[in-house]
Amino acid sequence: MAATVVRYLRSAGSPTSAAPARDPLLDAALPRPDLRAVGEDERAPVGAAEFRAVLGNFASGVTVITAPAGAGEEGPAGFACQSFASLSLDPPLVTFMVARTSTTWPRIARAGVFCVNILGAGQGELCRSFAVSGADKFAGVGHRPAPVTGSPQIDDVPAWIDCRIHTVHTGGDHLIVVGRVEAMGAAGEGDPLLFHKGRFGRFSA
Protein backbone atom coordinates (compact mmCIF):
# COMPACT_ATOMS: atom_id res chain seq x y z
CA MET A 1 0.00 0.00 0.00
CA ALA A 2 2.74 2.47 0.94
CA ALA A 3 4.57 1.97 -2.35
CA THR A 4 1.36 2.56 -4.27
CA VAL A 5 0.56 5.79 -2.44
CA VAL A 6 4.08 7.19 -2.77
CA ARG A 7 4.14 6.43 -6.50
CA TYR A 8 0.93 8.39 -7.05
CA LEU A 9 2.06 11.25 -4.83
CA ARG A 10 5.06 11.55 -7.11
CA SER A 11 2.88 11.48 -10.22
CA ALA A 12 0.85 14.36 -8.76
CA GLY A 13 3.98 16.35 -7.99
CA SER A 14 3.91 16.05 -4.21
CA PRO A 15 7.12 15.67 -2.19
CA THR A 16 8.01 12.38 -0.52
CA SER A 17 10.58 11.67 2.14
CA ALA A 18 11.93 8.30 0.98
CA ALA A 19 11.90 6.06 -2.07
CA PRO A 20 9.80 2.90 -1.56
CA ALA A 21 10.99 -0.58 -2.40
CA ARG A 22 9.85 -1.62 -5.87
CA ASP A 23 7.32 -4.43 -6.03
CA PRO A 24 7.32 -5.90 -9.58
CA LEU A 25 4.08 -7.81 -9.00
CA LEU A 26 2.33 -4.62 -7.89
CA ASP A 27 3.81 -2.68 -10.80
CA ALA A 28 2.52 -5.29 -13.24
CA ALA A 29 -0.98 -5.20 -11.75
CA LEU A 30 -1.44 -1.43 -11.84
CA PRO A 31 -2.75 0.18 -15.04
CA ARG A 32 -0.68 2.78 -16.85
CA PRO A 33 -3.27 4.83 -18.77
CA ASP A 34 -2.35 7.64 -21.12
CA LEU A 35 -2.79 10.85 -19.11
CA ARG A 36 -2.10 13.32 -21.92
CA ALA A 37 -4.44 16.26 -22.41
CA VAL A 38 -6.27 16.87 -25.66
CA GLY A 39 -3.81 18.52 -28.02
CA GLU A 40 -4.32 21.96 -29.56
CA ASP A 41 -4.99 20.37 -32.95
CA GLU A 42 -7.63 18.01 -31.55
CA ARG A 43 -11.23 18.48 -30.52
CA ALA A 44 -12.44 17.03 -27.24
CA PRO A 45 -15.34 14.59 -27.79
CA VAL A 46 -17.49 16.62 -25.37
CA GLY A 47 -17.06 20.05 -23.83
CA ALA A 48 -16.49 20.49 -20.10
CA ALA A 49 -19.73 22.46 -19.64
CA GLU A 50 -21.77 19.79 -21.43
CA PHE A 51 -20.07 17.03 -19.45
CA ARG A 52 -20.94 18.71 -16.14
CA ALA A 53 -24.51 19.49 -17.21
CA VAL A 54 -25.29 15.94 -18.31
CA LEU A 55 -23.57 14.21 -15.37
CA GLY A 56 -25.33 16.63 -13.00
CA ASN A 57 -28.53 14.68 -13.66
CA PHE A 58 -27.12 11.87 -11.55
CA ALA A 59 -28.10 12.53 -7.92
CA SER A 60 -25.51 11.50 -5.37
CA GLY A 61 -25.00 11.39 -1.65
CA VAL A 62 -22.41 13.65 -0.02
CA THR A 63 -19.53 12.71 2.26
CA VAL A 64 -16.60 14.30 4.03
CA ILE A 65 -13.38 12.30 3.79
CA THR A 66 -11.07 12.91 6.77
CA ALA A 67 -7.63 11.82 7.93
CA PRO A 68 -5.64 12.42 11.13
CA ALA A 69 -2.92 15.05 11.34
CA GLY A 70 0.54 13.88 10.39
CA ALA A 71 3.88 14.83 11.89
CA GLY A 72 4.37 18.59 11.76
CA GLU A 73 0.78 19.26 10.69
CA GLU A 74 -1.40 21.56 12.80
CA GLY A 75 -4.64 19.69 12.41
CA PRO A 76 -6.49 16.90 10.61
CA ALA A 77 -7.26 16.87 6.89
CA GLY A 78 -10.62 16.67 5.18
CA PHE A 79 -12.55 17.49 2.03
CA ALA A 80 -16.13 17.24 0.73
CA CYS A 81 -16.62 14.36 -1.68
CA GLN A 82 -19.58 13.27 -3.82
CA SER A 83 -17.75 10.55 -5.73
CA PHE A 84 -17.94 7.85 -3.06
CA ALA A 85 -19.30 4.32 -3.46
CA SER A 86 -19.22 0.84 -1.99
CA LEU A 87 -17.02 -1.47 -4.04
CA SER A 88 -16.70 -4.98 -2.60
CA LEU A 89 -18.30 -7.08 0.12
CA ASP A 90 -15.52 -9.68 0.41
CA PRO A 91 -13.14 -8.15 1.22
CA PRO A 92 -15.03 -5.06 2.42
CA LEU A 93 -13.88 -2.24 0.15
CA VAL A 94 -15.11 1.27 -0.60
CA THR A 95 -13.86 3.83 -3.11
CA PHE A 96 -13.73 7.58 -3.63
CA MET A 97 -12.33 9.79 -6.36
CA VAL A 98 -10.18 12.86 -5.79
CA ALA A 99 -8.68 15.40 -8.19
CA ARG A 100 -4.97 15.00 -8.83
CA THR A 101 -4.64 18.73 -8.06
CA SER A 102 -6.17 18.37 -4.57
CA THR A 103 -4.02 19.84 -1.80
CA THR A 104 -5.78 17.67 0.80
CA TRP A 105 -5.16 14.33 -0.91
CA PRO A 106 -1.37 14.22 -0.25
CA ARG A 107 -2.06 14.56 3.48
CA ILE A 108 -4.55 11.68 3.37
CA ALA A 109 -2.11 9.60 1.33
CA ARG A 110 0.68 10.18 3.82
CA ALA A 111 -1.63 9.17 6.68
CA GLY A 112 -2.53 5.96 4.83
CA VAL A 113 -5.98 5.97 6.43
CA PHE A 114 -9.27 7.85 6.16
CA CYS A 115 -12.81 8.03 7.51
CA VAL A 116 -15.84 8.49 5.27
CA ASN A 117 -18.42 10.67 7.04
CA ILE A 118 -21.79 10.31 5.29
CA LEU A 119 -23.68 13.58 5.68
CA GLY A 120 -27.31 14.02 6.66
CA ALA A 121 -29.98 16.28 5.16
CA GLY A 122 -29.28 19.15 7.57
CA GLN A 123 -25.52 19.23 7.02
CA GLY A 124 -25.28 21.26 3.83
CA GLU A 125 -23.34 24.05 5.51
CA LEU A 126 -20.91 21.52 6.96
CA CYS A 127 -20.34 20.23 3.43
CA ARG A 128 -19.69 23.76 2.15
CA SER A 129 -17.13 24.39 4.88
CA PHE A 130 -15.16 21.33 3.79
CA ALA A 131 -15.36 22.36 0.12
CA VAL A 132 -13.38 25.57 0.74
CA SER A 133 -9.66 25.42 0.02
CA GLY A 134 -7.17 26.90 2.46
CA ALA A 135 -9.58 27.48 5.36
CA ASP A 136 -9.58 25.83 8.78
CA LYS A 137 -12.20 23.28 7.80
CA PHE A 138 -12.51 21.81 11.29
CA ALA A 139 -13.15 25.12 13.08
CA GLY A 140 -16.23 24.61 15.25
CA VAL A 141 -16.74 21.06 13.97
CA GLY A 142 -17.11 18.43 16.69
CA HIS A 143 -15.36 15.15 16.02
CA ARG A 144 -13.72 12.19 17.73
CA PRO A 145 -11.09 9.64 16.61
CA ALA A 146 -12.50 6.75 14.60
CA PRO A 147 -11.93 3.51 16.52
CA VAL A 148 -9.24 1.88 14.35
CA THR A 149 -7.40 4.55 12.36
CA GLY A 150 -7.96 7.62 14.52
CA SER A 151 -9.30 9.58 11.55
CA PRO A 152 -11.84 12.28 12.51
CA GLN A 153 -15.32 10.86 12.92
CA ILE A 154 -17.58 13.93 12.68
CA ASP A 155 -20.30 14.32 15.30
CA ASP A 156 -23.92 13.69 14.34
CA VAL A 157 -23.33 12.16 10.90
CA PRO A 158 -25.81 9.41 9.96
CA ALA A 159 -23.00 6.95 9.22
CA TRP A 160 -19.22 6.63 9.14
CA ILE A 161 -16.72 4.17 7.63
CA ASP A 162 -13.19 3.83 9.03
CA CYS A 163 -10.67 2.68 6.39
CA ARG A 164 -7.07 2.02 5.46
CA ILE A 165 -5.88 2.87 1.95
CA HIS A 166 -5.86 -0.39 -0.01
CA THR A 167 -4.75 0.81 -3.45
CA VAL A 168 -4.79 3.86 -5.71
CA HIS A 169 -5.42 3.96 -9.47
CA THR A 170 -5.17 6.77 -12.01
CA GLY A 171 -8.32 7.93 -13.75
CA GLY A 172 -7.53 10.84 -16.06
CA ASP A 173 -7.35 14.03 -14.00
CA HIS A 174 -8.51 12.16 -10.87
CA LEU A 175 -7.25 9.37 -8.64
CA ILE A 176 -9.41 6.38 -7.72
CA VAL A 177 -8.75 5.56 -4.07
CA VAL A 178 -9.79 2.15 -2.73
CA GLY A 179 -10.08 1.71 1.03
CA ARG A 180 -10.35 -1.45 3.09
CA VAL A 181 -13.04 -1.08 5.76
CA GLU A 182 -11.77 -1.58 9.32
CA ALA A 183 -14.82 -0.35 11.27
CA MET A 184 -18.15 1.33 10.58
CA GLY A 185 -21.31 2.53 12.25
CA ALA A 186 -24.68 4.16 11.59
CA ALA A 187 -27.20 6.11 13.62
CA GLY A 188 -29.99 4.32 11.77
CA GLU A 189 -32.21 7.38 11.35
CA GLY A 190 -32.42 10.67 9.45
CA ASP A 191 -32.53 11.53 5.75
CA PRO A 192 -29.35 11.74 3.66
CA LEU A 193 -27.95 14.92 2.15
CA LEU A 194 -28.29 14.70 -1.65
CA PHE A 195 -26.65 16.70 -4.44
CA HIS A 196 -28.36 17.17 -7.81
CA LYS A 197 -27.72 19.70 -10.60
CA GLY A 198 -25.57 21.88 -8.38
CA ARG A 199 -28.01 22.01 -5.46
CA PHE A 200 -28.47 20.24 -2.16
CA GLY A 201 -31.70 18.37 -1.50
CA ARG A 202 -33.16 15.57 0.58
CA PHE A 203 -34.82 12.24 -0.02
CA SER A 204 -38.59 12.07 -0.27
CA ALA A 205 -40.30 8.67 -0.46
N, C-alpha and C positions, 0 to 999 in steps of 0.2 A: 504493500500500500504506500509506504513512504517513498519508494522509488518512483511510483506512478505520479504522486502528487508533486514531487520535486521536478520531474520532467515537464509537467504541464505548467508549473510556475515559471520555469525557464522559457517555455514557448510563449508565455504571456508577458515576458519581460520583467518578471519580478526577481529580486535578489534572493539567493540561497546561500546558506552558510557552509555547506559541504556537499561534495559530489557523492551521489549514492552508488552502491554497488550495482553493476549491470546484471540484469536477469534476462538471459536470452529467451527463455520460454515466455516471459511476460512481454518482451519486445515483440515476439512473433505473434502474440495474441491480440495486441492492440492495433486498431486500424490506423492508417496513415493517410487520411483524406487530403485532397488538394484544397488548400486554404486560400488560394489566390483570389483577389477581387476581380470583378468584371473589368476587363480592359477598356481603355478609352475608345477603341475601335469596335467594341461590342455593345450590344443592347441587352440589358437585363431582361429575363423572361417576364417579370412583373415588376412594377414600380413599388417603392417602399410604402407609399401612401395607400396604394391598392392592397398590398399585402396586409397592412395593419387593419384596414377597413374590413376586409373579408374575414380575417382571423378573429376580429373583435366580436363576430357573431357567436363565437364559442364561449359560453359562460364558464367561469372557473371559480374555484374556491381561492382563498387568499391565506398565505402563511407568512410568518416571520422566521427566517433561518438564523440561528444564533450559535455562537461559539465562545468558549471562555477566553479571557485575556491571556496572552502569551507573555513570555519574559520581556520586560521592558515596556510593555503596553499598559496604558493607564486604565483601560476598562475593556469589557467584553465587546465582541463584534456582532453585528446583525444587519440583515437587510430584508425588505419586503419582497416576497416571491410568489408569483402566480403559477409558475411552471413547476409544480410539484405533483407527483403521482406515486401510487403504490406500484411496485414492479414485480416482486416475487414473493410467494408464500413460503417456499422451502428451497433455499434459506430465506428468511424474512428480509427483503430488500425494498428500499424506496429510492426515488430519484428526484433530483431537481436540476434545473438548468440555470446557468449564471453567465452573464456576459464576460467575455475575455478581458474587457476593459474595466471590470469591477475592481474598486479599490478595497472592498471588504473581502472578496474571495481569497486573496493571498493569506489573510489572517486566519480564515477558516481552514485553509489547506495546511497551514503550519500547525494549527491545533490538532488536525487529524480527526476531529470529532465535530458534531453539530447536533442541535435540537431543532426539530420542526415544530413550531407553535402554530396550530391551526386556529385562525381567528374567528370570532363570533360576530353576529350581525351588528352589535353595537360597538365594534372596535375599528371602525373606519379611520378615525383620527389616529389611533395607534399605528395603523398601517401607513398612513401618510408620514408620520414621524420617522418611520424606518425607511421610507423611500427617499429621504433627503440626504444628499451627500455632504459629508464634512461636518455635520452637526453632532451634538452629543445625543445619540439616539435613545439612550437609556435614561436620560434625565426624567425623573418623576415616574419611571416605569418600575413597578414592583416585580421582582423575580427571585427565584431560588435556584440552587444548583440541581440540575437533573441528576437522577440517582446513580447513573453509571459514569457518564462522561464529565459531569460538572458543568455542562453547557447551560446557559440561562434558560430556565423554564419560566415563562412569563405568567404572572398571576392572572387568574380568571379566564384563561383560554379554554375553549370547549374540549380540546385534546392536544396532546403533545407526544412526540416520538423522539427518543434519545438514540443517537446513531454514531457509529464510527465510519469514516470514509472507507469504502470498499474498493472502488476504482473510479477513474476519471477518463472520459472519452472526449475527443474533439467533435464539435458539431458546428462547422462554419464559424461564425463570430461568437459562438457560445461554447461553454463546456457542459458536458452531461455528467453530473456527479451522482454516483451510486453509493448509498449508505446501507450498512448492515444494521438492522434494528437490534438494540441492546435492552431497551425498556420502553414502555409506552403507557399511556393512561388517558382516560376520557371522563368528563364530568357527566356525560350521558343525557344532557338536556341543553336547550337553547338552539336557536337557528344559526346557520353558518353565515359568514360574510361572503357575498358573491361579487364578482366583477364581470361586467358585460358592457361592451361598446363604450369603454372609458368611464363607466359610472359604477358606484357601489350599489348593491341591492341586497335583498334577502329572499329566502325561499318561501314560497307560498304553495301549500298543497292544492 
